[in-house]
Amino acid sequence: MTMKTKLYHHLQSTTTKNPQWNTLLREAANKSLFTKALSLYLHMLRSGAFPNAFTFPFAIKSCAALSLPITGKQLHCHIVKSGCLLEPFVQTSLVSMYGKCSLIDNARQVFDENPQSRKLTVCYNSLLSGYALKSRVKDVVVLFCEMRGLGVEINGVTMLGLVQPCGIPGNLGLGMCVHGFCVKFGLDMDSSVGNCLLTMYVKSGEIDCGRKLFNEMPRKGLITWNAMINGYAQNGLANNVLELYKEMESKGVCPDPLTLVGVLSSCAHLGALSAGKEVERKMEICGFSSNPFLKNALINMYARCGNLEKARDIFDGMPVKSVVSWTAIIGGYGMHGLGEVAVQLFDEMIRGGIRPDGTAFVSVLSACSHAGLTNKGLDYFGVMERKYGLRPGAEHYSCMVDLLGRAGRLNEARELIESMQVRADGALWGALLGACKIHRNVELAELAFERINQDCAIKKPQALRWKLSLMKVTEIDFLRH
């Protein structure tokens, strides 16, 4: 048999193997068995079969899902050697993979190497999504304008890439323009686009715009309801959350854990114990009782509503306790005046090897403040940055000002504010003013009020309240003399 004949038979045998391997790869990738898909790809190479344009997209998709940029680059080399680089689906997969692996410049290079890219919506969409993931808003807009200029078809996936970075603070104006484009192209009723726009509005604090869009959406899936419910929750509109949840139930829409976490946080905010108990029953009906996120939300709800015994039962029954679990129970004891118990739990958490985060420190500092454990609070504040590398934020300083103020150590509180690593806002000076009212320190109260007036972010009702506090301090001082 001649060499030419042997090569012909080898190519024939490897070609017939490809469909089998491609089918296995496709099934694994579509079932999200990405590690298995890459393993199959390796076995395919070792078997002597040659990958083709139908093989690579599934292998590349698996690299993207597992965030394996080095493996993705190796696949890129295989693609070049196989001569499949100019295949649209292969190229699109590469652009998408590089974008998801935060190698957006590589994605752009692949896009630019093929002139066909500028004719294909799918290639533009992949690059657009990559820019959106990196929050490169200007590049997103430029690429969209290029699509429009070249007459490339715009679809729902395009708009998703455009809307995504508009949820970043300061980009609402752009987001509203994108909403206008969606209406113009008839894509505003696409459920995925609608959900993305809704999320953008609620993240930007434009709850009324979000609710208007929500009401206009002809089809509301669970994602839509969750976006609106959690939008209300994140903006502190707890009553709206409970009202919308009731409406959702009346429509026969089944909640998921994300829905119930938002509802439980609102129950905690309102002290709505009976509503919280109903949510717990719903958890049992839906089979969510063992969900750790819901367990943490339940602990927080019961603790804030004053049922510490129930909160502790749930906490003690958790096989694995995260820092969120500990923070919820510590905060519950602290807010109800049981600071000593809160401190004991915080120390127990550390002994158990759980590393406290910024929120955990807020809970324990607040507990120390309410229980009068001034020195203990100062110790915790000191180890935050020194031992755990956590830079104190405004909320930590607020706890410390309250802690020192309650103890009558007003000058120390003022010195702490003036030495802050972050800008002191009017709320911090307001906390000091409140302490001055308790301890009748007129001179420091006047200084605090002056600092409050310098903060333009303070709203009129707050400013009026603090002005009344200052008047109260000066009135008391006048009566004393």
C-alpha positions in Angstrom: 0.0 0.0 0.0 1.4 3.3 -1.0 1.9 6.2 1.4 -0.8 8.2 -0.4 -3.3 5.3 0.1 -2.4 5.0 3.8 -2.9 8.7 4.3 -6.3 8.6 2.5 -7.5 5.7 4.7 -6.3 7.4 7.9 -8.2 10.6 7.0 -11.3 8.6 6.2 -11.2 6.8 9.5 -10.6 9.9 11.6 -13.4 11.8 9.7 -15.9 9.0 10.5 -15.0 9.2 14.2 -15.6 13.0 14.4 -19.4 12.9 14.5 -19.3 10.5 17.5 -16.9 12.7 19.4 -18.8 15.8 18.5 -22.0 14.3 19.7 -20.5 13.4 23.1 -18.9 16.8 23.4 -22.1 18.6 22.6 -24.1 16.5 25.1 -21.5 17.1 27.9 -21.3 20.9 27.2 -25.1 21.3 27.0 -25.5 19.5 30.4 -22.9 21.9 31.9 -20.5 19.0 32.3 -17.6 21.2 31.2 -14.8 19.3 32.8 -16.0 16.1 31.2 -16.3 17.9 27.8 -12.6 19.0 28.0 -11.6 15.5 29.0 -13.5 14.1 26.0 -11.6 16.5 23.8 -8.3 15.3 25.0 -9.4 11.6 24.5 -10.5 12.5 21.0 -7.0 13.9 20.2 -5.3 10.8 21.7 -7.5 8.5 19.7 -6.1 10.1 16.5 -9.4 11.8 15.5 -9.0 15.3 14.1 -11.2 18.1 15.6 -13.2 20.2 13.2 -15.4 23.3 13.1 -18.2 21.4 14.9 -15.8 20.2 17.7 -14.2 23.5 18.8 -17.3 25.5 19.9 -18.1 23.0 22.6 -14.6 22.8 23.9 -14.2 26.6 23.9 -17.5 27.0 25.7 -16.2 24.7 28.4 -13.1 26.8 28.8 -15.2 29.9 29.1 -17.5 28.3 31.7 -14.6 27.1 33.8 -12.5 30.3 33.4 -9.5 28.5 31.9 -7.9 31.2 29.7 -4.6 29.2 29.3 -6.5 26.1 28.0 -8.5 28.4 25.8 -5.3 29.8 24.3 -4.1 26.3 23.6 -7.4 25.5 21.9 -6.9 28.7 19.8 -3.6 27.3 18.6 -5.4 24.0 17.6 -8.0 26.0 15.7 -5.3 27.9 13.8 -3.5 24.6 12.9 -6.8 23.0 11.8 -7.7 25.9 9.5 -11.0 26.5 11.2 -10.3 30.0 12.5 -12.5 31.7 9.8 -15.5 29.5 10.6 -18.1 31.9 12.1 -19.2 29.8 15.0 -15.6 28.9 16.0 -14.6 32.6 15.8 -17.7 33.7 17.8 -16.9 31.1 20.5 -13.3 32.3 20.7 -14.4 36.0 21.1 -16.9 35.0 23.7 -14.4 32.8 25.6 -11.8 35.6 25.8 -14.4 38.1 26.9 -15.6 35.9 29.7 -12.1 35.2 30.8 -11.4 38.9 31.0 -9.0 38.9 28.1 -11.0 41.4 26.1 -8.0 42.6 24.0 -7.5 39.0 22.8 -11.2 38.9 21.9 -10.9 42.1 19.9 -7.8 40.7 18.1 -9.7 37.6 17.0 -12.7 39.8 15.9 -10.4 42.1 13.8 -8.6 39.2 12.2 -11.6 38.1 10.2 -13.3 40.6 7.8 -16.4 38.4 8.0 -16.9 39.5 11.6 -18.2 42.9 10.5 -21.1 41.3 8.8 -22.2 38.9 11.5 -24.5 40.0 14.4 -23.4 37.0 16.5 -19.7 38.1 16.3 -20.6 41.7 17.3 -22.8 40.4 20.1 -19.9 38.3 21.6 -17.5 41.2 21.6 -20.2 43.6 22.9 -20.9 41.2 25.8 -17.1 41.0 26.6 -16.9 44.8 26.8 -20.0 44.9 29.0 -18.5 42.4 31.4 -15.5 44.6 31.8 -17.8 47.7 32.2 -16.0 49.4 29.2 -19.1 51.5 28.5 -17.4 53.7 25.8 -16.3 50.6 23.9 -19.8 49.2 24.1 -21.3 52.3 22.7 -18.7 52.7 19.9 -19.2 49.1 18.8 -23.0 49.5 18.8 -22.7 52.6 16.6 -20.4 50.7 14.3 -23.0 48.0 14.0 -25.6 50.6 13.1 -23.3 52.3 10.6 -22.6 49.0 8.8 -26.2 47.9 8.8 -25.6 44.8 10.9 -28.8 43.4 12.3 -29.6 44.4 15.9 -31.3 41.7 18.1 -32.2 41.1 21.7 -28.7 39.8 22.6 -27.3 43.0 21.3 -29.5 45.0 23.6 -28.6 42.9 26.5 -25.0 43.7 26.0 -25.9 47.4 25.8 -28.1 47.5 28.9 -25.8 45.6 31.2 -23.2 48.3 31.9 -26.0 50.9 32.2 -26.7 49.7 35.7 -23.4 51.2 36.9 -23.9 54.5 38.8 -23.8 57.5 36.5 -24.9 55.6 33.4 -28.7 55.9 33.9 -29.0 58.6 31.1 -27.3 56.2 28.6 -29.6 53.4 29.9 -32.7 55.4 29.2 -31.4 56.1 25.6 -30.9 52.3 25.2 -34.4 51.8 26.4 -35.5 54.1 23.7 -33.6 52.0 21.1 -35.3 48.9 22.4 -38.7 50.5 21.8 -37.6 51.6 18.4 -36.4 48.2 17.4 -39.5 46.5 18.9 -37.3 44.6 21.4 -38.7 46.2 24.6 -41.2 43.4 25.0 -38.5 40.7 24.8 -38.6 39.2 28.3 -34.8 39.0 28.7 -34.3 42.6 27.6 -37.2 43.8 29.7 -35.8 42.0 32.8 -32.4 43.6 32.1 -33.9 47.1 31.8 -35.9 46.6 35.0 -32.8 45.6 36.9 -31.0 48.7 35.5 -33.7 51.0 36.8 -34.0 49.5 40.3 -30.2 49.4 40.7 -30.1 53.1 39.8 -32.8 53.8 42.4 -35.4 54.7 39.7 -38.0 52.5 41.4 -41.0 54.3 39.8 -39.5 53.9 36.3 -38.9 50.3 37.1 -42.4 49.7 38.3 -43.9 51.4 35.3 -41.8 49.0 33.0 -42.8 46.1 35.2 -46.5 46.9 34.8 -46.2 47.2 31.0 -44.4 43.9 30.6 -46.9 41.4 29.0 -45.2 38.3 30.3 -43.8 38.3 33.8 -41.6 35.3 34.6 -40.1 34.6 38.0 -37.0 36.6 37.1 -39.2 39.6 36.5 -40.9 39.3 39.9 -37.6 38.8 41.6 -36.0 41.9 40.0 -38.9 44.1 41.2 -39.2 42.5 44.7 -35.4 42.8 45.3 -35.4 46.2 43.8 -37.9 47.4 46.4 -35.9 45.6 49.1 -32.6 47.1 48.2 -34.2 50.6 48.2 -35.7 50.1 51.7 -39.3 49.9 50.5 -40.2 47.0 52.6 -44.0 47.5 52.5 -43.9 47.4 48.7 -42.0 44.2 48.9 -44.7 42.5 50.9 -47.5 43.9 48.8 -45.8 42.7 45.6 -45.1 39.3 47.0 -48.9 38.9 47.9 -49.7 39.9 44.3 -47.2 37.4 43.0 -48.8 34.6 45.0 -52.3 35.6 43.8 -51.0 35.2 40.2 -49.9 31.6 41.0 -46.2 32.3 40.5 -44.1 30.0 42.6 -41.2 31.8 44.4 -37.6 30.6 44.5 -35.0 31.1 47.3 -34.0 34.5 45.9 -37.6 35.7 46.1 -38.0 34.6 49.7 -34.7 36.1 50.8 -35.9 39.5 49.7 -39.3 39.1 51.4 -37.6 37.9 54.7 -35.3 40.9 54.7 -38.3 43.2 54.4 -40.1 41.3 57.2 -37.0 41.9 59.4 -37.0 45.6 58.4 -40.7 46.0 59.4 -40.7 43.7 62.4 -43.4 41.8 60.6 -43.2 38.5 62.5 -46.4 36.9 61.3 -45.5 37.6 57.7 -42.1 36.1 58.3 -43.6 32.9 59.8 -45.7 32.6 56.6 -42.6 32.7 54.5 -41.0 30.0 56.7 -44.1 27.8 56.0 -43.7 28.6 52.3 -40.1 27.4 52.5 -41.2 24.1 53.9 -43.9 23.7 51.2 -41.4 24.5 48.4 -38.6 22.3 49.8 -36.3 25.2 50.6 -35.9 24.5 54.3 -32.3 23.5 54.1 -31.2 26.4 51.9 -28.4 28.1 53.8 -29.2 31.6 52.4 -32.8 31.3 53.5 -31.6 29.9 56.9 -29.5 33.1 57.4 -32.4 35.3 56.3 -34.7 33.5 58.8 -32.2 34.0 61.7 -32.0 37.7 60.8 -35.8 38.0 60.6 -36.5 36.3 63.9 -33.7 38.1 65.7 -34.8 41.5 64.5 -38.4 40.7 65.4 -37.3 39.9 68.9 -37.8 36.2 68.9 -34.2 35.4 69.8 -35.1 31.9 71.0 -36.3 30.9 67.6 -33.4 32.6 65.9 -31.0 30.7 68.1 -32.7 27.4 67.5 -32.3 27.8 63.7 -28.7 29.0 64.2 -27.7 26.1 66.5 -29.4 23.6 64.0 -27.2 24.7 61.1 -24.6 22.1 60.3 -22.3 24.7 58.6 -22.4 28.3 59.8 -21.0 31.0 57.6 -19.9 34.5 58.7 -23.3 35.6 57.5 -25.0 33.2 60.0 -22.8 34.4 62.9 -23.4 38.1 62.0 -27.2 37.7 61.9 -27.3 36.1 65.4 -24.7 38.5 66.8 -26.6 41.5 65.5 -29.9 40.2 66.9 -28.5 39.9 70.4 -26.8 43.2 70.1 -29.8 45.2 69.0 -31.9 43.8 71.9 -29.5 44.9 74.6 -27.7 41.5 75.1 -24.3 42.8 74.2 -22.4 40.4 76.4 -23.9 37.4 74.6 -23.2 39.1 71.2 -19.5 39.5 72.2 -19.3 35.9 73.5 -20.6 34.7 70.1 -18.2 36.9 68.2 -15.3 35.5 70.1 -16.6 32.0 69.6 -16.8 32.6 65.9 -13.2 33.7 65.7 -12.1 30.7 67.8 -13.9 28.5 65.4 -11.8 29.8 62.5 -14.4 32.0 60.9 -12.8 35.2 59.6 -15.0 38.2 60.4 -15.9 40.6 57.6 -16.8 44.3 57.7 -20.5 43.6 58.4 -19.6 41.3 61.3 -17.6 44.1 62.9 -20.5 46.5 62.5 -22.7 44.1 64.4 -20.3 43.5 67.3 -19.4 47.2 67.5 -23.1 48.2 67.7 -23.6 45.5 70.3 -20.8 46.9 72.4 -22.2 50.4 72.1 -25.7 49.4 73.2 -24.3 47.3 76.1 -21.8 50.0 77.3 -18.8 47.8 76.6 -16.7 50.7 75.6 -13.2 49.2 76.0 -14.2 46.0 74.3 -15.5 47.9 71.4 -12.3 49.9 71.2 -10.3 46.6 71.1 -12.4 45.2 68.3 -12.1 48.4 66.3 -8.3 48.3 66.8 -7.9 44.7 65.4 -10.1 45.3 62.4 -7.3 46.7 60.2 -4.3 45.6 62.2 -5.2 41.9 62.3 -7.8 41.4 59.6 -6.7 44.0 57.0 -10.2 45.5 57.0 -10.3 49.3 56.5 -13.0 50.9 58.6 -15.8 52.4 56.7 -18.3 55.2 57.6 -20.6 52.6 59.3 -17.8 51.5 61.6 -16.9 55.0 62.6 -20.5 55.7 63.2 -20.7 52.8 65.7 -17.5 54.1 67.4 -18.8 57.7 67.7 -22.0 56.3 69.3 -19.9 54.0 71.6 -17.7 56.8 72.8 -20.6 59.3 72.9 -22.7 57.0 75.1 -19.8 56.7 77.5 -19.4 60.5 77.7 -16.0 60.4 76.0 -17.1 63.2 73.6 -13.6 64.7 72.9 -12.4 61.2 71.9 -15.3 60.9 69.6 -14.6 64.2 68.0 -10.9 63.3 67.6 -11.9 60.0 66.0 -14.1 61.8 63.4 -11.3 64.2 62.6 -8.7 61.4 62.1 -10.9 59.3 59.9 -9.5 57.7 56.8 -12.8 58.3 55.0 -14.6 61.6 54.6 -16.8 62.3 57.7 -20.4 63.1 56.6 -23.1 64.9 58.4 -24.5 61.7 59.8 -21.4 61.1 61.9 -21.4 64.6 63.3 -25.1 64.1 63.9 -24.3 61.1 66.1 -21.9 63.3 68.0 -24.5 66.0 68.4 -26.9 63.4 69.8 -24.3 62.4 72.4 -23.7 66.1 73.2 -27.5 66.4 73.9 -27.3 63.5 76.4 -24.2 64.9 78.1 -25.1 68.6 77.7 -21.9 69.7 76.0 -23.0 73.0 74.3 -19.6 73.9 72.9 -19.0 70.6 71.1 -22.7 70.5 70.0 -22.3 73.8 68.2 -19.2 72.5 66.5 -21.0 69.4 65.4 -23.9 71.4 64.1 -21.6 73.6 62.1 -20.0 70.5 60.5 -23.5 69.2 59.7 -24.4 72.4 57.9 -21.3 72.0 55.7 -22.5 68.6 54.4 -24.6 69.4 51.3 -25.9 65.8 51.3 -27.9 66.3 54.4 -31.7 66.5 53.7 -33.9 69.1 55.2 -35.8 66.9 57.6 -32.5 65.6 59.1 -31.0 69.1 59.3 -34.2 70.3 61.1 -34.0 67.4 63.5 -30.4 68.2 64.4 -31.2 71.9 64.7 -33.9 71.0 67.3 -31.3 68.9 69.1 -28.9 71.8 69.3 -31.7 74.1 70.6 -32.5 71.5 73.2 -28.8 71.4 74.3 -28.5 75.2 74.6 -31.9 75.4 76.4 -30.8 72.9 79.0 -27.5 74.8 79.4 -29.4 78.1 79.8 -31.7 76.6 82.5 -28.7 75.2 84.3 -27.2 78.7 84.6 
